[in-house]
Amino acid sequence: MDLSGSTRIETEAAIALAQWKAFFAEQVAMKARELALASPQPGFITVSHYRQAAVFAAQALATEVTNTGANNDSREAA
């Protein structure tokens, strides 16, 4: 396998990746705010909030990735 050559990515794959990245970032931000609101300093988001939120967001992302385009993948396999 030649790793030095360029790699082409289909448009649909690039769009899906961009959507998943945005989904993850939105989930982290939303959960971090939620965690901060429940903390002793509700107006202050810490790196700990972001860490906890990222774990939650990773789980949500796994579900999102699994569900996104499942119908398209089935059609391509047929």
Summary of the structure (lengths in Angstrom):
residues: 78
radius of gyration: 17.4
end to end distance: 27.7
largest distance: 54.5
contacts: 167
relative contact order: 0.13
helix: 72%
strand: 0%
